[in-house]
């Protein structure tokens, strides 16, 4: 599994969601998808793996990491810096209007290695999402998540390892295995061996 697999699955997922919303007669649900979207804000530049908007109501920015990306990074600090650069400079560095609600997501392919990476660097990732570096004053809601997803539209539901909206989903919390098993059993089975040998929920 690599980054492209997750990105393609997310594209299919969002297209499906749009069709489902249209069938329910909902308005302002047009989905626009921008894979490999570049930004450049006075030299702070980068590429977002996928940018998705739903009308003017929400925007979702995905940075995807596979085992290979984790292995080749100099450490968690490099990945955190890249994610924070996207959060702080994407909108100022593009022509995209800022929607009412913005979600920043650092998405890992679920494997024992990527889960172990998040467990071993839990404090750094928890602090990363706790710090709002987006500079999006006036936006109704800004969310930052670190999560796992599988590259399949049918099983792409995320398992959130860290989030800016709550401390509950910290991957080192005792409650995390039970949450992960309920949120997405397929993801849980791929990462359970790295969750500090915690017993699975009954």
C-alpha positions in Angstrom: 0.0 0.0 0.0 1.3 3.4 -0.9 0.2 7.1 -0.9 -1.4 6.9 -4.3 -3.6 4.0 -3.2 -5.0 6.1 -0.4 -5.4 9.2 -2.5 -7.3 7.3 -5.2 -9.6 5.7 -2.6 -10.3 9.1 -1.1 -11.2 10.5 -4.5 -13.7 7.6 -5.1 -15.0 8.0 -1.6 -15.8 11.7 -2.0 -17.4 11.1 -5.4 -19.6 8.5 -3.9 -20.5 10.8 -1.0 -21.5 13.6 -3.5 -23.7 11.2 -5.5 -25.4 10.0 -2.3 -26.0 13.6 -1.2 -27.5 14.5 -4.5 -29.8 11.5 -4.3 -31.1 12.9 -1.0 -31.8 16.3 -2.6 -29.1 18.1 -0.7 -27.8 21.4 -2.1 -24.3 23.1 -2.0 -22.7 19.7 -2.1 -20.6 19.9 -5.3 -17.3 18.1 -4.6 -14.1 19.5 -6.2 -11.0 17.4 -6.0 -7.4 18.6 -6.5 -4.8 15.9 -6.3 -1.2 17.0 -5.9 -2.2 20.6 -5.3 0.8 22.9 -5.0 1.1 26.0 -2.8 3.7 28.7 -2.4 3.5 31.4 0.2 6.6 33.6 0.0 8.9 30.6 -0.4 7.1 28.3 2.0 6.0 25.8 -0.6 4.8 22.3 -0.8 2.3 19.9 -2.3 -0.9 18.6 -0.7 -1.6 15.0 -1.7 -5.3 15.8 -2.0 -7.5 18.9 -1.5 -11.2 18.4 -1.5 -14.0 21.0 -1.2 -17.7 20.6 -0.7 -19.3 23.8 -2.0 -18.3 26.7 0.2 -19.0 24.8 3.4 -15.9 22.7 3.9 -12.4 21.9 2.7 -10.4 18.8 3.5 -6.6 18.7 3.0 -4.9 15.3 3.1 -1.2 14.6 3.6 -0.7 10.8 3.2 2.3 8.8 4.6 3.2 5.2 3.8 5.8 2.9 5.5 8.3 4.1 2.9 7.7 7.7 3.8 8.2 7.0 7.5 11.4 5.0 6.8 12.9 7.7 4.7 12.0 10.6 6.9 14.8 11.9 9.2 12.3 11.5 12.1 8.8 12.5 13.2 9.9 16.1 13.4 10.3 16.1 9.6 6.8 14.8 9.0 5.4 17.2 11.6 7.1 20.2 9.9 5.7 19.2 6.6 2.2 18.9 8.0 2.5 22.2 9.8 3.8 23.9 6.7 0.7 22.8 4.8 -1.6 24.0 7.7 0.0 27.4 7.9 0.7 28.2 4.2 -1.7 26.4 1.9 -4.5 28.9 1.8 -2.2 32.0 1.7 -0.2 30.2 -1.0 -3.0 29.4 -3.4 -6.0 31.0 -5.0 -8.5 28.8 -3.2 -11.1 30.6 -1.1 -11.2 29.7 2.6 -14.3 27.6 3.3 -16.4 27.8 6.4 -14.9 24.7 7.9 -11.4 23.3 7.3 -10.0 19.9 8.1 -6.3 19.1 8.0 -5.5 15.5 8.0 -2.2 13.6 8.3 -3.1 10.2 7.1 -1.0 7.1 7.6 -1.3 3.7 5.8 -2.1 1.3 8.7 0.8 -1.0 9.3 2.7 -2.2 12.4 5.5 0.1 11.5 3.5 3.3 11.0 1.5 2.5 14.2 4.8 2.0 16.2 6.0 5.3 14.8 3.0 7.1 16.2 3.2 5.3 19.5 6.9 6.1 19.9 6.4 9.8 19.0 3.0 10.2 20.6 3.9 13.4 22.5 5.1 15.1 19.4 2.0 14.3 17.3 -0.4 15.2 20.2 1.3 18.6 20.5 1.3 19.0 16.8 -2.5 18.8 16.5 -3.0 20.8 19.8 -1.2 23.8 18.3 -3.3 25.7 15.8 -0.8 27.0 13.3 -3.3 27.5 10.5 -3.8 31.3 11.0 -7.4 31.0 9.7 -9.0 33.6 11.8 -12.7 33.9 11.3 -13.2 30.3 10.1 -16.1 28.6 11.9 -14.2 25.4 12.6 -10.6 24.2 12.1 -9.7 20.6 12.8 -6.4 18.8 12.7 -6.3 15.0 12.8 -3.6 12.3 12.6 -5.2 9.1 11.5 -5.1 5.7 9.7 -7.0 4.9 6.6 -7.2 1.8 4.3 -7.0 2.3 0.5 -10.5 1.1 -0.2 -13.6 3.3 -0.4 -15.6 0.5 1.4 -13.2 0.5 4.4 -11.7 4.0 4.3 -13.4 5.1 7.5 -10.6 6.7 9.6 -9.2 5.6 12.9 -8.1 8.8 14.5 -4.8 8.6 16.5 -4.7 12.3 17.5 -7.1 15.1 17.1 -7.3 18.8 17.9 -10.9 18.4 19.0 -10.5 15.9 21.8 -7.8 14.1 23.9 -9.8 10.9 23.8 -8.3 9.4 20.7 -4.7 9.5 21.8 -3.0 6.3 20.5 -1.3 5.6 23.8 -4.5 6.0 25.8 -5.8 2.8 27.4 -9.1 3.3 25.6 -7.6 3.5 22.1 -7.7 -0.2 21.2 -11.4 -0.5 21.9 -12.1 2.7 20.0 -10.0 1.5 17.0 -11.7 -1.9 16.9 -15.1 -0.3 16.8 -14.2 2.5 14.4 -12.7 0.3 11.8 -11.9 -3.4 12.6 -9.8 -3.9 9.4 -7.5 -1.0 10.4 -7.3 -2.3 14.0 -6.2 -5.7 12.9 -3.3 -4.1 11.0 -2.0 -2.0 13.9 -2.9 -4.0 17.0 0.5 -5.5 17.4 2.0 -2.1 17.8 -0.4 -0.8 20.5 1.9 -1.5 23.4 0.7 -5.1 23.7 -2.7 -4.0 24.9 -5.3 -6.7 24.9 -8.1 -6.3 22.3 -11.6 -5.5 23.5 -13.9 -8.4 24.5 
